Amino acid sequence: LATSGQPPLPDRLTLIGNTPNPFNPETTIRFVVPAGPRRDYALRIYDVAGRLVRELASGQIDAGMHDVRWDGTDSRGQTVSSGVYLYRVSAGAEALRWKMVLLK
């Protein structure tokens, strides 16, 4: 453990996952950005055909644990249908992706 009582940050971008999964009506995506300077990041949701559904977050991000909530809506604010969705988080040169299921 680090001297602050917190576990040390990983040396790579780490995707914790989303909970709950499956979800309805919302889920929270958790990830850890490694130690270092602020970096550009983005968190995007895609359908199974690879089409962008919504960009949940982007900009500059600090190291540490981060949570981003998705309410099951697209970029126009419309509720999406039940199904499998993919999310991709990128920070600096690293990117990770995983899948989640929306059940109605």
C-alpha positions as CSV (number, residue, x, y, z in Angstrom):
1,L,0.0,0.0,0.0
2,A,1.1,3.5,-0.6
3,T,1.9,5.7,2.3
4,S,-1.4,7.6,1.9
5,G,-3.3,4.5,2.7
6,Q,-4.5,4.1,-0.9
7,P,-3.3,1.3,-3.1
8,P,-0.7,2.5,-5.7
9,L,-2.0,3.4,-9.2
10,P,-1.4,0.8,-11.9
11,D,1.3,1.6,-14.5
12,R,-1.2,1.2,-17.3
13,L,-4.8,2.3,-18.1
14,T,-7.0,-0.2,-16.3
15,L,-10.7,-0.9,-17.0
16,I,-12.6,-2.0,-13.9
17,G,-15.8,-2.5,-15.9
18,N,-19.4,-1.4,-15.6
19,T,-21.9,-2.1,-12.9
20,P,-24.5,-3.3,-13.0
21,N,-24.1,-5.4,-16.1
22,P,-26.6,-6.3,-17.5
23,F,-28.3,-3.0,-16.6
24,N,-31.5,-1.0,-16.8
25,P,-31.9,1.9,-16.9
26,E,-28.3,3.0,-16.2
27,T,-24.8,1.7,-15.5
28,T,-21.5,3.2,-14.2
29,I,-18.2,2.6,-16.0
30,R,-15.1,2.6,-13.8
31,F,-11.5,2.9,-14.9
32,V,-8.1,3.9,-13.5
33,V,-5.7,6.3,-15.2
34,P,-2.1,5.6,-14.4
35,A,0.2,8.0,-12.5
36,G,1.6,10.8,-14.5
37,P,0.6,14.1,-16.1
38,R,-2.9,15.0,-17.2
39,R,-3.7,13.4,-20.5
40,D,-6.3,13.6,-23.2
41,Y,-9.1,11.0,-22.7
42,A,-12.4,9.9,-24.1
43,L,-15.1,7.5,-23.2
44,R,-17.4,6.4,-26.0
45,I,-20.3,4.0,-26.4
46,Y,-20.8,2.0,-29.7
47,D,-23.5,-0.4,-31.0
48,V,-22.4,-3.9,-32.1
49,A,-22.1,-2.6,-35.7
50,G,-19.4,-0.2,-34.5
51,R,-21.5,3.0,-34.9
52,L,-20.9,5.7,-32.3
53,V,-23.9,5.9,-30.0
54,R,-22.7,8.6,-27.6
55,E,-19.5,10.2,-26.3
56,L,-19.9,10.2,-22.6
57,A,-16.8,12.1,-21.7
58,S,-13.7,13.7,-23.2
59,G,-11.1,16.3,-22.4
60,Q,-8.1,16.2,-20.0
61,I,-8.0,13.7,-17.1
62,D,-5.9,13.2,-14.0
63,A,-4.4,10.0,-12.7
64,G,-6.6,7.9,-10.4
65,M,-10.0,6.1,-10.3
66,H,-12.8,7.5,-12.4
67,D,-16.5,6.7,-12.7
68,V,-18.8,7.7,-15.6
69,R,-22.5,7.0,-15.6
70,W,-24.4,6.1,-18.8
71,D,-28.2,6.5,-18.7
72,G,-28.9,4.4,-21.8
73,T,-29.4,7.4,-24.1
74,D,-27.8,8.3,-27.4
75,S,-26.2,11.6,-28.4
76,R,-29.6,13.1,-29.1
77,G,-31.0,12.1,-25.7
78,Q,-33.1,9.3,-27.1
79,T,-33.3,6.0,-25.1
80,V,-31.5,3.2,-26.9
81,S,-33.0,-0.2,-27.4
82,S,-32.1,-3.4,-25.5
83,G,-29.0,-5.1,-26.7
84,V,-25.2,-5.4,-26.5
85,Y,-23.2,-2.2,-26.5
86,L,-19.4,-1.7,-26.5
87,Y,-17.6,1.0,-24.6
88,R,-14.1,2.3,-25.3
89,V,-12.0,4.4,-22.9
90,S,-8.8,6.0,-24.1
91,A,-6.2,7.9,-22.1
92,G,-3.1,9.2,-23.8
93,A,-1.9,6.5,-26.2
94,E,-3.7,3.7,-24.4
95,A,-7.3,2.4,-25.1
96,L,-9.4,-0.4,-23.7
97,R,-12.9,-1.7,-24.6
98,W,-15.5,-4.0,-23.2
99,K,-19.1,-4.9,-23.7
100,M,-22.3,-4.4,-21.7
101,V,-25.9,-5.4,-22.0
102,L,-28.9,-3.2,-21.7
103,L,-32.0,-5.3,-20.8
104,K,-35.5,-3.7,-20.7
